[in-house]
Amino acid sequence: MDVASAPAEGPDDPEVTALYALVAERLKQAHDRVHALNVSADAKTALTRQLLIVTETAKRDLPEAARRLSRFVHDLDAGHPPRD
């Protein structure tokens, strides 16, 4: 499913439910990756805050949260500090 074109229907829509599940699993994986990083506690705190922002965004705008999470993970993969 393309997160950029996710449907705007309600949470009973199977596609929306699937996207919620995908975002939730990817958020869990991202939190695990941040926890495992060999960086300062302050850096981990900042990264965790960014993930919490994604979590809050998912409550209002699921496609935007999925995009933010994708950017966050991409930056982690590239070895760059994720940006907000």
PDB file with SEQRES, HELIX, SHEET and CRYST1 records, atoms N, CA, C and O in Angstrom:
SEQRES   1 A   84  MET ASP VAL ALA SER ALA PRO ALA GLU GLY PRO ASP ASP          
SEQRES   2 A   84  PRO GLU VAL THR ALA LEU TYR ALA LEU VAL ALA GLU ARG          
SEQRES   3 A   84  LEU LYS GLN ALA HIS ASP ARG VAL HIS ALA LEU ASN VAL          
SEQRES   4 A   84  SER ALA ASP ALA LYS THR ALA LEU THR ARG GLN LEU LEU          
SEQRES   5 A   84  ILE VAL THR GLU THR ALA LYS ARG ASP LEU PRO GLU ALA          
SEQRES   6 A   84  ALA ARG ARG LEU SER ARG PHE VAL HIS ASP LEU ASP ALA          
SEQRES   7 A   84  GLY HIS PRO PRO ARG ASP                                      
HELIX    1 AA1 VAL A    3  SER A    5  5                                   3    
HELIX    2 AA2 PRO A   14  ALA A   36  1                                  23    
HELIX    3 AA3 ALA A   41  ARG A   60  1                                  20    
HELIX    4 AA4 LEU A   62  ALA A   78  1                                  17    
CRYST1    1.000    1.000    1.000  90.00  90.00  90.00 P 1           1          
ATOM      1  N   MET A   1       0.851  -1.177   0.000  1.00  0.00           N  
ATOM      2  CA  MET A   1       0.000   0.000   0.000  1.00  0.00           C  
ATOM      3  C   MET A   1       0.893   1.234   0.000  1.00  0.00           C  
ATOM      4  O   MET A   1       1.870   1.302   0.746  1.00  0.00           O  
ATOM      5  N   ASP A   2       0.561   2.187  -0.821  1.00  0.00           N  
ATOM      6  CA  ASP A   2       1.302   3.434  -0.899  1.00  0.00           C  
ATOM      7  C   ASP A   2       0.811   4.363   0.200  1.00  0.00           C  
ATOM      8  O   ASP A   2      -0.342   4.793   0.185  1.00  0.00           O  
ATOM      9  N   VAL A   3       1.693   4.678   1.162  1.00  0.00           N  
ATOM     10  CA  VAL A   3       1.271   5.495   2.298  1.00  0.00           C  
ATOM     11  C   VAL A   3       0.899   6.904   1.877  1.00  0.00           C  
ATOM     12  O   VAL A   3       0.101   7.558   2.548  1.00  0.00           O  
ATOM     13  N   ALA A   4       1.463   7.378   0.782  1.00  0.00           N  
ATOM     14  CA  ALA A   4       1.161   8.738   0.337  1.00  0.00           C  
ATOM     15  C   ALA A   4      -0.261   8.852  -0.188  1.00  0.00           C  
ATOM     16  O   ALA A   4      -0.839   9.939  -0.200  1.00  0.00           O  
ATOM     17  N   SER A   5      -0.826   7.726  -0.625  1.00  0.00           N  
ATOM     18  CA  SER A   5      -2.177   7.787  -1.162  1.00  0.00           C  
ATOM     19  C   SER A   5      -3.146   6.960  -0.325  1.00  0.00           C  
ATOM     20  O   SER A   5      -4.149   6.461  -0.837  1.00  0.00           O  
ATOM     21  N   ALA A   6      -2.848   6.818   0.947  1.00  0.00           N  
ATOM     22  CA  ALA A   6      -3.716   6.037   1.826  1.00  0.00           C  
ATOM     23  C   ALA A   6      -5.098   6.675   1.882  1.00  0.00           C  
ATOM     24  O   ALA A   6      -5.227   7.898   1.823  1.00  0.00           O  
ATOM     25  N   PRO A   7      -6.106   5.862   1.994  1.00  0.00           N  
ATOM     26  CA  PRO A   7      -7.469   6.393   2.011  1.00  0.00           C  
ATOM     27  C   PRO A   7      -7.741   7.218   3.258  1.00  0.00           C  
ATOM     28  O   PRO A   7      -7.093   7.047   4.291  1.00  0.00           O  
ATOM     29  N   ALA A   8      -8.692   8.098   3.143  1.00  0.00           N  
ATOM     30  CA  ALA A   8      -9.041   8.969   4.265  1.00  0.00           C  
ATOM     31  C   ALA A   8     -10.296   8.493   4.980  1.00  0.00           C  
ATOM     32  O   ALA A   8     -10.884   9.230   5.771  1.00  0.00           O  
ATOM     33  N   GLU A   9     -10.707   7.253   4.699  1.00  0.00           N  
ATOM     34  CA  GLU A   9     -11.896   6.731   5.346  1.00  0.00           C  
ATOM     35  C   GLU A   9     -11.647   6.524   6.828  1.00  0.00           C  
ATOM     36  O   GLU A   9     -10.545   6.751   7.328  1.00  0.00           O  
ATOM     37  N   GLY A  10     -12.683   6.092   7.515  1.00  0.00           N  
ATOM     38  CA  GLY A  10     -12.583   5.875   8.954  1.00  0.00           C  
ATOM     39  C   GLY A  10     -11.784   4.641   9.316  1.00  0.00           C  
ATOM     40  O   GLY A  10     -11.351   3.887   8.445  1.00  0.00           O  
ATOM     41  N   PRO A  11     -11.592   4.440  10.625  1.00  0.00           N  
ATOM     42  CA  PRO A  11     -10.757   3.346  11.107  1.00  0.00           C  
ATOM     43  C   PRO A  11     -11.342   1.959  10.845  1.00  0.00           C  
ATOM     44  O   PRO A  11     -10.641   0.962  11.019  1.00  0.00           O  
ATOM     45  N   ASP A  12     -12.618   1.869  10.428  1.00  0.00           N  
ATOM     46  CA  ASP A  12     -13.206   0.569  10.110  1.00  0.00           C  
ATOM     47  C   ASP A  12     -12.811   0.097   8.718  1.00  0.00           C  
ATOM     48  O   ASP A  12     -13.027  -1.066   8.379  1.00  0.00           O  
ATOM     49  N   ASP A  13     -12.242   0.970   7.915  1.00  0.00           N  
ATOM     50  CA  ASP A  13     -11.785   0.616   6.579  1.00  0.00           C  
ATOM     51  C   ASP A  13     -10.596  -0.336   6.703  1.00  0.00           C  
ATOM     52  O   ASP A  13      -9.644  -0.031   7.422  1.00  0.00           O  
ATOM     53  N   PRO A  14     -10.629  -1.485   6.017  1.00  0.00           N  
ATOM     54  CA  PRO A  14      -9.528  -2.452   6.142  1.00  0.00           C  
ATOM     55  C   PRO A  14      -8.169  -1.888   5.728  1.00  0.00           C  
ATOM     56  O   PRO A  14      -7.146  -2.254   6.307  1.00  0.00           O  
ATOM     57  N   GLU A  15      -8.149  -1.003   4.732  1.00  0.00           N  
ATOM     58  CA  GLU A  15      -6.870  -0.412   4.317  1.00  0.00           C  
ATOM     59  C   GLU A  15      -6.314   0.500   5.402  1.00  0.00           C  
ATOM     60  O   GLU A  15      -5.108   0.512   5.647  1.00  0.00           O  
ATOM     61  N   VAL A  16      -7.183   1.258   6.048  1.00  0.00           N  
ATOM     62  CA  VAL A  16      -6.749   2.141   7.136  1.00  0.00           C  
ATOM     63  C   VAL A  16      -6.245   1.297   8.306  1.00  0.00           C  
ATOM     64  O   VAL A  16      -5.213   1.598   8.905  1.00  0.00           O  
ATOM     65  N   THR A  17      -6.983   0.245   8.618  1.00  0.00           N  
ATOM     66  CA  THR A  17      -6.566  -0.655   9.697  1.00  0.00           C  
ATOM     67  C   THR A  17      -5.198  -1.254   9.398  1.00  0.00           C  
ATOM     68  O   THR A  17      -4.350  -1.349  10.286  1.00  0.00           O  
ATOM     69  N   ALA A  18      -4.982  -1.657   8.152  1.00  0.00           N  
ATOM     70  CA  ALA A  18      -3.691  -2.227   7.760  1.00  0.00           C  
ATOM     71  C   ALA A  18      -2.575  -1.187   7.871  1.00  0.00           C  
ATOM     72  O   ALA A  18      -1.463  -1.503   8.294  1.00  0.00           O  
ATOM     73  N   LEU A  19      -2.880   0.049   7.489  1.00  0.00           N  
ATOM     74  CA  LEU A  19      -1.867   1.100   7.584  1.00  0.00           C  
ATOM     75  C   LEU A  19      -1.545   1.400   9.045  1.00  0.00           C  
ATOM     76  O   LEU A  19      -0.380   1.599   9.391  1.00  0.00           O  
ATOM     77  N   TYR A  20      -2.560   1.434   9.902  1.00  0.00           N  
ATOM     78  CA  TYR A  20      -2.306   1.612  11.337  1.00  0.00           C  
ATOM     79  C   TYR A  20      -1.384   0.519  11.858  1.00  0.00           C  
ATOM     80  O   TYR A  20      -0.440   0.803  12.594  1.00  0.00           O  
ATOM     81  N   ALA A  21      -1.650  -0.725  11.484  1.00  0.00           N  
ATOM     82  CA  ALA A  21      -0.835  -1.852  11.937  1.00  0.00           C  
ATOM     83  C   ALA A  21       0.593  -1.725  11.422  1.00  0.00           C  
ATOM     84  O   ALA A  21       1.546  -1.987  12.156  1.00  0.00           O  
ATOM     85  N   LEU A  22       0.741  -1.323  10.167  1.00  0.00           N  
ATOM     86  CA  LEU A  22       2.076  -1.143   9.587  1.00  0.00           C  
ATOM     87  C   LEU A  22       2.848  -0.048  10.310  1.00  0.00           C  
ATOM     88  O   LEU A  22       4.008  -0.235  10.678  1.00  0.00           O  
ATOM     89  N   VAL A  23       2.201   1.092  10.511  1.00  0.00           N  
ATOM     90  CA  VAL A  23       2.861   2.205  11.196  1.00  0.00           C  
ATOM     91  C   VAL A  23       3.216   1.809  12.630  1.00  0.00           C  
ATOM     92  O   VAL A  23       4.304   2.130  13.107  1.00  0.00           O  
ATOM     93  N   ALA A  24       2.324   1.128  13.307  1.00  0.00           N  
ATOM     94  CA  ALA A  24       2.594   0.702  14.684  1.00  0.00           C  
ATOM     95  C   ALA A  24       3.812  -0.231  14.736  1.00  0.00           C  
ATOM     96  O   ALA A  24       4.675  -0.078  15.601  1.00  0.00           O  
ATOM     97  N   GLU A  25       3.879  -1.179  13.826  1.00  0.00           N  
ATOM     98  CA  GLU A  25       5.018  -2.109  13.810  1.00  0.00           C  
ATOM     99  C   GLU A  25       6.313  -1.376  13.472  1.00  0.00           C  
ATOM    100  O   GLU A  25       7.350  -1.632  14.083  1.00  0.00           O  
ATOM    101  N   ARG A  26       6.256  -0.470  12.504  1.00  0.00           N  
ATOM    102  CA  ARG A  26       7.466   0.278  12.130  1.00  0.00           C  
ATOM    103  C   ARG A  26       7.895   1.221  13.261  1.00  0.00           C  
ATOM    104  O   ARG A  26       9.092   1.427  13.462  1.00  0.00           O  
ATOM    105  N   LEU A  27       6.946   1.792  13.997  1.00  0.00           N  
ATOM    106  CA  LEU A  27       7.294   2.620  15.151  1.00  0.00           C  
ATOM    107  C   LEU A  27       7.996   1.791  16.215  1.00  0.00           C  
ATOM    108  O   LEU A  27       8.983   2.237  16.800  1.00  0.00           O  
ATOM    109  N   LYS A  28       7.501   0.601  16.466  1.00  0.00           N  
ATOM    110  CA  LYS A  28       8.131  -0.289  17.444  1.00  0.00           C  
ATOM    111  C   LYS A  28       9.558  -0.609  17.010  1.00  0.00           C  
ATOM    112  O   LYS A  28      10.482  -0.561  17.822  1.00  0.00           O  
ATOM    113  N   GLN A  29       9.736  -0.933  15.742  1.00  0.00           N  
ATOM    114  CA  GLN A  29      11.073  -1.236  15.231  1.00  0.00           C  
ATOM    115  C   GLN A  29      11.994  -0.023  15.348  1.00  0.00           C  
ATOM    116  O   GLN A  29      13.162  -0.162  15.712  1.00  0.00           O  
ATOM    117  N   ALA A  30      11.476   1.158  15.042  1.00  0.00           N  
ATOM    118  CA  ALA A  30      12.285   2.374  15.136  1.00  0.00           C  
ATOM    119  C   ALA A  30      12.684   2.651  16.581  1.00  0.00           C  
ATOM    120  O   ALA A  30      13.821   3.038  16.849  1.00  0.00           O  
ATOM    121  N   HIS A  31      11.752   2.453  17.514  1.00  0.00           N  
ATOM    122  CA  HIS A  31      12.087   2.635  18.937  1.00  0.00           C  
ATOM    123  C   HIS A  31      13.175   1.650  19.359  1.00  0.00           C  
ATOM    124  O   HIS A  31      14.098   2.014  20.087  1.00  0.00           O  
ATOM    125  N   ASP A  32      13.066   0.407  18.902  1.00  0.00           N  
ATOM    126  CA  ASP A  32      14.091  -0.587  19.219  1.00  0.00           C  
ATOM    127  C   ASP A  32      15.450  -0.185  18.658  1.00  0.00           C  
ATOM    128  O   ASP A  32      16.475  -0.344  19.321  1.00  0.00           O  
ATOM    129  N   ARG A  33      15.452   0.332  17.447  1.00  0.00           N  
ATOM    130  CA  ARG A  33      16.722   0.771  16.829  1.00  0.00           C  
ATOM    131  C   ARG A  33      17.328   1.939  17.598  1.00  0.00           C  
ATOM    132  O   ARG A  33      18.535   1.967  17.840  1.00  0.00           O  
ATOM    133  N   VAL A  34      16.496   2.899  17.981  1.00  0.00           N  
ATOM    134  CA  VAL A  34      16.997   4.051  18.737  1.00  0.00           C  
ATOM    135  C   VAL A  34      17.574   3.579  20.067  1.00  0.00           C  
ATOM    136  O   VAL A  34      18.640   4.031  20.483  1.00  0.00           O  
ATOM    137  N   HIS A  35      16.868   2.672  20.727  1.00  0.00           N  
ATOM    138  CA  HIS A  35      17.333   2.149  22.011  1.00  0.00           C  
ATOM    139  C   HIS A  35      18.704   1.485  21.868  1.00  0.00           C  
ATOM    140  O   HIS A  35      19.528   1.569  22.779  1.00  0.00           O  
ATOM    141  N   ALA A  36      18.954   0.829  20.741  1.00  0.00           N  
ATOM    142  CA  ALA A  36      20.203   0.097  20.523  1.00  0.00           C  
ATOM    143  C   ALA A  36      21.347   0.981  20.041  1.00  0.00           C  
ATOM    144  O   ALA A  36      22.489   0.526  19.990  1.00  0.00           O  
ATOM    145  N   LEU A  37      21.071   2.222  19.689  1.00  0.00           N  
ATOM    146  CA  LEU A  37      22.128   3.104  19.180  1.00  0.00           C  
ATOM    147  C   LEU A  37      23.191   3.378  20.243  1.00  0.00           C  
ATOM    148  O   LEU A  37      22.898   3.454  21.436  1.00  0.00           O  
ATOM    149  N   ASN A  38      24.403   3.523  19.787  1.00  0.00           N  
ATOM    150  CA  ASN A  38      25.525   3.868  20.662  1.00  0.00           C  
ATOM    151  C   ASN A  38      25.728   5.387  20.593  1.00  0.00           C  
ATOM    152  O   ASN A  38      26.697   5.884  20.019  1.00  0.00           O  
ATOM    153  N   VAL A  39      24.778   6.097  21.200  1.00  0.00           N  
ATOM    154  CA  VAL A  39      24.822   7.560  21.239  1.00  0.00           C  
ATOM    155  C   VAL A  39      24.509   8.008  22.666  1.00  0.00           C  
ATOM    156  O   VAL A  39      24.131   7.201  23.514  1.00  0.00           O  
ATOM    157  N   SER A  40      24.670   9.277  22.909  1.00  0.00           N  
ATOM    158  CA  SER A  40      24.423   9.802  24.251  1.00  0.00           C  
ATOM    159  C   SER A  40      22.955   9.678  24.639  1.00  0.00           C  
ATOM    160  O   SER A  40      22.077   9.525  23.790  1.00  0.00           O  
ATOM    161  N   ALA A  41      22.719   9.747  25.928  1.00  0.00           N  
ATOM    162  CA  ALA A  41      21.342   9.704  26.433  1.00  0.00           C  
ATOM    163  C   ALA A  41      20.541  10.877  25.887  1.00  0.00           C  
ATOM    164  O   ALA A  41      19.359  10.728  25.575  1.00  0.00           O  
ATOM    165  N   ASP A  42      21.170  12.040  25.768  1.00  0.00           N  
ATOM    166  CA  ASP A  42      20.470  13.208  25.217  1.00  0.00           C  
ATOM    167  C   ASP A  42      20.050  12.962  23.767  1.00  0.00           C  
ATOM    168  O   ASP A  42      18.946  13.329  23.365  1.00  0.00           O  
ATOM    169  N   ALA A  43      20.931  12.344  22.987  1.00  0.00           N  
ATOM    170  CA  ALA A  43      20.608  12.048  21.584  1.00  0.00           C  
ATOM    171  C   ALA A  43      19.452  11.056  21.509  1.00  0.00           C  
ATOM    172  O   ALA A  43      18.541  11.220  20.698  1.00  0.00           O  
ATOM    173  N   LYS A  44      19.490  10.027  22.357  1.00  0.00           N  
ATOM    174  CA  LYS A  44      18.396   9.049  22.366  1.00  0.00           C  
ATOM    175  C   LYS A  44      17.085   9.707  22.769  1.00  0.00           C  
ATOM    176  O   LYS A  44      16.032   9.399  22.212  1.00  0.00           O  
ATOM    177  N   THR A  45      17.152  10.610  23.734  1.00  0.00           N  
ATOM    178  CA  THR A  45      15.949  11.318  24.166  1.00  0.00           C  
ATOM    179  C   THR A  45      15.372  12.138  23.020  1.00  0.00           C  
ATOM    180  O   THR A  45      14.161  12.131  22.797  1.00  0.00           O  
ATOM    181  N   ALA A  46      16.225  12.838  22.300  1.00  0.00           N  
ATOM    182  CA  ALA A  46      15.765  13.657  21.175  1.00  0.00           C  
ATOM    183  C   ALA A  46      15.135  12.783  20.087  1.00  0.00           C  
ATOM    184  O   ALA A  46      14.096  13.137  19.530  1.00  0.00           O  
ATOM    185  N   LEU A  47      15.755  11.657  19.790  1.00  0.00           N  
ATOM    186  CA  LEU A  47      15.219  10.758  18.775  1.00  0.00           C  
ATOM    187  C   LEU A  47      13.888  10.156  19.228  1.00  0.00           C  
ATOM    188  O   LEU A  47      12.954  10.028  18.437  1.00  0.00           O  
ATOM    189  N   THR A  48      13.814   9.792  20.492  1.00  0.00           N  
ATOM    190  CA  THR A  48      12.577   9.234  21.031  1.00  0.00           C  
ATOM    191  C   THR A  48      11.458  10.267  20.964  1.00  0.00           C  
ATOM    192  O   THR A  48      10.314   9.923  20.666  1.00  0.00           O  
ATOM    193  N   ARG A  49      11.774  11.517  21.234  1.00  0.00           N  
ATOM    194  CA  ARG A  49      10.763  12.577  21.125  1.00  0.00           C  
ATOM    195  C   ARG A  49      10.239  12.687  19.700  1.00  0.00           C  
ATOM    196  O   ARG A  49       9.045  12.888  19.481  1.00  0.00           O  
ATOM    197  N   GLN A  50      11.141  12.554  18.736  1.00  0.00           N  
ATOM    198  CA  GLN A  50      10.696  12.608  17.339  1.00  0.00           C  
ATOM    199  C   GLN A  50       9.741  11.461  17.035  1.00  0.00           C  
ATOM    200  O   GLN A  50       8.758  11.643  16.315  1.00  0.00           O  
ATOM    201  N   LEU A  51      10.022  10.293  17.574  1.00  0.00           N  
ATOM    202  CA  LEU A  51       9.128   9.159  17.364  1.00  0.00           C  
ATOM    203  C   LEU A  51       7.788   9.363  18.066  1.00  0.00           C  
ATOM    204  O   LEU A  51       6.750   8.931  17.564  1.00  0.00           O  
ATOM    205  N   LEU A  52       7.807  10.014  19.217  1.00  0.00           N  
ATOM    206  CA  LEU A  52       6.553  10.319  19.908  1.00  0.00           C  
ATOM    207  C   LEU A  52       5.715  11.316  19.107  1.00  0.00           C  
ATOM    208  O   LEU A  52       4.486  11.250  19.115  1.00  0.00           O  
ATOM    209  N   ILE A  53       6.381  12.227  18.426  1.00  0.00           N  
ATOM    210  CA  ILE A  53       5.667  13.170  17.554  1.00  0.00           C  
ATOM    211  C   ILE A  53       4.985  12.405  16.423  1.00  0.00           C  
ATOM    212  O   ILE A  53       3.847  12.703  16.059  1.00  0.00           O  
ATOM    213  N   VAL A  54       5.691  11.416  15.871  1.00  0.00           N  
ATOM    214  CA  VAL A  54       5.088  10.588  14.826  1.00  0.00           C  
ATOM    215  C   VAL A  54       3.858   9.862  15.383  1.00  0.00           C  
ATOM    216  O   VAL A  54       2.823   9.785  14.721  1.00  0.00           O  
ATOM    217  N   THR A  55       3.981   9.337  16.593  1.00  0.00           N  
ATOM    218  CA  THR A  55       2.867   8.633  17.224  1.00  0.00           C  
ATOM    219  C   THR A  55       1.664   9.561  17.373  1.00  0.00           C  
ATOM    220  O   THR A  55       0.539   9.178  17.054  1.00  0.00           O  
ATOM    221  N   GLU A  56       1.898  10.766  17.853  1.00  0.00           N  
ATOM    222  CA  GLU A  56       0.806  11.730  18.013  1.00  0.00           C  
ATOM    223  C   GLU A  56       0.219  12.126  16.663  1.00  0.00           C  
ATOM    224  O   GLU A  56      -0.994  12.293  16.534  1.00  0.00           O  
ATOM    225  N   THR A  57       1.073  12.275  15.663  1.00  0.00           N  
ATOM    226  CA  THR A  57       0.601  12.629  14.322  1.00  0.00           C  
ATOM    227  C   THR A  57      -0.306  11.538  13.773  1.00  0.00           C  
ATOM    228  O   THR A  57      -1.285  11.827  13.085  1.00  0.00           O  
ATOM    229  N   ALA A  58       0.020  10.279  14.078  1.00  0.00           N  
ATOM    230  CA  ALA A  58      -0.788   9.161  13.583  1.00  0.00           C  
ATOM    231  C   ALA A  58      -2.224   9.230  14.078  1.00  0.00           C  
ATOM    232  O   ALA A  58      -3.127   8.711  13.422  1.00  0.00           O  
ATOM    233  N   LYS A  59      -2.446   9.852  15.206  1.00  0.00           N  
ATOM    234  CA  LYS A  59      -3.799   9.972  15.749  1.00  0.00           C  
ATOM    235  C   LYS A  59      -4.655  10.938  14.936  1.00  0.00           C  
ATOM    236  O   LYS A  59      -5.882  10.835  14.933  1.00  0.00           O  
ATOM    237  N   ARG A  60      -4.005  11.876  14.249  1.00  0.00           N  
ATOM    238  CA  ARG A  60      -4.726  12.895  13.493  1.00  0.00           C  
ATOM    239  C   ARG A  60      -4.591  12.733  11.983  1.00  0.00           C  
ATOM    240  O   ARG A  60      -5.529  13.003  11.233  1.00  0.00           O  
ATOM    241  N   ASP A  61      -3.414  12.289  11.546  1.00  0.00           N  
ATOM    242  CA  ASP A  61      -3.109  12.254  10.113  1.00  0.00           C  
ATOM    243  C   ASP A  61      -2.193  11.066   9.845  1.00  0.00           C  
ATOM    244  O   ASP A  61      -0.969  11.201   9.821  1.00  0.00           O  
ATOM    245  N   LEU A  62      -2.798   9.913   9.646  1.00  0.00           N  
ATOM    246  CA  LEU A  62      -2.042   8.675   9.492  1.00  0.00           C  
ATOM    247  C   LEU A  62      -1.079   8.699   8.300  1.00  0.00           C  
ATOM    248  O   LEU A  62       0.073   8.296   8.460  1.00  0.00           O  
ATOM    249  N   PRO A  63      -1.494   9.148   7.126  1.00  0.00           N  
ATOM    250  CA  PRO A  63      -0.540   9.190   6.005  1.00  0.00           C  
ATOM    251  C   PRO A  63       0.669  10.088   6.298  1.00  0.00           C  
ATOM    252  O   PRO A  63       1.795   9.747   5.933  1.00  0.00           O  
ATOM    253  N   GLU A  64       0.442  11.226   6.949  1.00  0.00           N  
ATOM    254  CA  GLU A  64       1.561  12.113   7.302  1.00  0.00           C  
ATOM    255  C   GLU A  64       2.492  11.427   8.297  1.00  0.00           C  
ATOM    256  O   GLU A  64       3.712  11.545   8.189  1.00  0.00           O  
ATOM    257  N   ALA A  65       1.928  10.718   9.255  1.00  0.00           N  
ATOM    258  CA  ALA A  65       2.753   9.989  10.223  1.00  0.00           C  
ATOM    259  C   ALA A  65       3.600   8.936   9.512  1.00  0.00           C  
ATOM    260  O   ALA A  65       4.777   8.764   9.831  1.00  0.00           O  
ATOM    261  N   ALA A  66       3.011   8.242   8.563  1.00  0.00           N  
ATOM    262  CA  ALA A  66       3.755   7.230   7.813  1.00  0.00           C  
ATOM    263  C   ALA A  66       4.893   7.872   7.025  1.00  0.00           C  
ATOM    264  O   ALA A  66       5.986   7.310   6.954  1.00  0.00           O  
ATOM    265  N   ARG A  67       4.651   9.037   6.434  1.00  0.00           N  
ATOM    266  CA  ARG A  67       5.705   9.744   5.702  1.00  0.00           C  
ATOM    267  C   ARG A  67       6.822  10.181   6.650  1.00  0.00           C  
ATOM    268  O   ARG A  67       8.002  10.006   6.344  1.00  0.00           O  
ATOM    269  N   ARG A  68       6.454  10.746   7.795  1.00  0.00           N  
ATOM    270  CA  ARG A  68       7.467  11.175   8.767  1.00  0.00           C  
ATOM    271  C   ARG A  68       8.306   9.996   9.254  1.00  0.00           C  
ATOM    272  O   ARG A  68       9.526  10.097   9.388  1.00  0.00           O  
ATOM    273  N   LEU A  69       7.636   8.891   9.513  1.00  0.00           N  
ATOM    274  CA  LEU A  69       8.343   7.707   9.983  1.00  0.00           C  
ATOM    275  C   LEU A  69       9.281   7.176   8.902  1.00  0.00           C  
ATOM    276  O   LEU A  69      10.396   6.751   9.204  1.00  0.00           O  
ATOM    277  N   SER A  70       8.843   7.196   7.661  1.00  0.00           N  
ATOM    278  CA  SER A  70       9.704   6.758   6.556  1.00  0.00           C  
ATOM    279  C   SER A  70      10.951   7.628   6.460  1.00  0.00           C  
ATOM    280  O   SER A  70      12.052   7.113   6.266  1.00  0.00           O  
ATOM    281  N   ARG A  71      10.787   8.950   6.594  1.00  0.00           N  
ATOM    282  CA  ARG A  71      11.954   9.851   6.571  1.00  0.00           C  
ATOM    283  C   ARG A  71      12.882   9.561   7.745  1.00  0.00           C  
ATOM    284  O   ARG A  71      14.102   9.531   7.583  1.00  0.00           O  
ATOM    285  N   PHE A  72      12.306   9.350   8.922  1.00  0.00           N  
ATOM    286  CA  PHE A  72      13.086   9.063  10.119  1.00  0.00           C  
ATOM    287  C   PHE A  72      13.930   7.801   9.910  1.00  0.00           C  
ATOM    288  O   PHE A  72      15.133   7.805  10.168  1.00  0.00           O  
ATOM    289  N   VAL A  73      13.294   6.730   9.445  1.00  0.00           N  
ATOM    290  CA  VAL A  73      13.995   5.458   9.238  1.00  0.00           C  
ATOM    291  C   VAL A  73      15.029   5.602   8.128  1.00  0.00           C  
ATOM    292  O   VAL A  73      16.128   5.058   8.238  1.00  0.00           O  
ATOM    293  N   HIS A  74      14.700   6.319   7.068  1.00  0.00           N  
ATOM    294  CA  HIS A  74      15.653   6.548   5.982  1.00  0.00           C  
ATOM    295  C   HIS A  74      16.903   7.237   6.513  1.00  0.00           C  
ATOM    296  O   HIS A  74      18.023   6.848   6.182  1.00  0.00           O  
ATOM    297  N   ASP A  75      16.707   8.256   7.336  1.00  0.00           N  
ATOM    298  CA  ASP A  75      17.853   8.972   7.901  1.00  0.00           C  
ATOM    299  C   ASP A  75      18.670   8.065   8.817  1.00  0.00           C  
ATOM    300  O   ASP A  75      19.899   8.125   8.807  1.00  0.00           O  
ATOM    301  N   LEU A  76      18.004   7.230   9.605  1.00  0.00           N  
ATOM    302  CA  LEU A  76      18.740   6.273  10.445  1.00  0.00           C  
ATOM    303  C   LEU A  76      19.564   5.333   9.568  1.00  0.00           C  
ATOM    304  O   LEU A  76      20.735   5.085   9.853  1.00  0.00           O  
ATOM    305  N   ASP A  77      18.958   4.811   8.505  1.00  0.00           N  
ATOM    306  CA  ASP A  77      19.641   3.896   7.593  1.00  0.00           C  
ATOM    307  C   ASP A  77      20.850   4.553   6.930  1.00  0.00           C  
ATOM    308  O   ASP A  77      21.870   3.906   6.696  1.00  0.00           O  
ATOM    309  N   ALA A  78      20.721   5.845   6.633  1.00  0.00           N  
ATOM    310  CA  ALA A  78      21.787   6.580   5.965  1.00  0.00           C  
ATOM    311  C   ALA A  78      22.875   7.052   6.929  1.00  0.00           C  
ATOM    312  O   ALA A  78      23.902   7.586   6.510  1.00  0.00           O  
ATOM    313  N   GLY A  79      22.636   6.848   8.218  1.00  0.00           N  
ATOM    314  CA  GLY A  79      23.618   7.272   9.210  1.00  0.00           C  
ATOM    315  C   GLY A  79      23.566   8.755   9.529  1.00  0.00           C  
ATOM    316  O   GLY A  79      24.489   9.303  10.131  1.00  0.00           O  
ATOM    317  N   HIS A  80      22.489   9.398   9.125  1.00  0.00           N  
ATOM    318  CA  HIS A  80      22.293  10.819   9.408  1.00  0.00           C  
ATOM    319  C   HIS A  80      21.342  10.955  10.589  1.00  0.00           C  
ATOM    320  O   HIS A  80      20.423  10.153  10.748  1.00  0.00           O  
ATOM    321  N   PRO A  81      21.566  11.973  11.417  1.00  0.00           N  
ATOM    322  CA  PRO A  81      20.594  12.187  12.491  1.00  0.00           C  
ATOM    323  C   PRO A  81      19.239  12.524  11.892  1.00  0.00           C  
ATOM    324  O   PRO A  81      19.141  13.438  11.073  1.00  0.00           O  
ATOM    325  N   PRO A  82      18.209  11.818  12.276  1.00  0.00           N  
ATOM    326  CA  PRO A  82      16.882  12.137  11.738  1.00  0.00           C  
ATOM    327  C   PRO A  82      16.487  13.572  12.039  1.00  0.00           C  
ATOM    328  O   PRO A  82      16.798  14.118  13.098  1.00  0.00           O  
ATOM    329  N   ARG A  83      15.801  14.159  11.087  1.00  0.00           N  
ATOM    330  CA  ARG A  83      15.328  15.533  11.260  1.00  0.00           C  
ATOM    331  C   ARG A  83      13.844  15.492  11.574  1.00  0.00           C  
ATOM    332  O   ARG A  83      13.176  14.486  11.333  1.00  0.00           O  
ATOM    333  N   ASP A  84      13.347  16.560  12.100  1.00  0.00           N  
ATOM    334  CA  ASP A  84      11.917  16.612  12.436  1.00  0.00           C  
ATOM    335  C   ASP A  84      11.106  16.934  11.228  1.00  0.00           C  
ATOM    336  O   ASP A  84       9.881  17.021  11.311  1.00  0.00           O  
TER     337      ASP A  84                                                      
END                                                                             
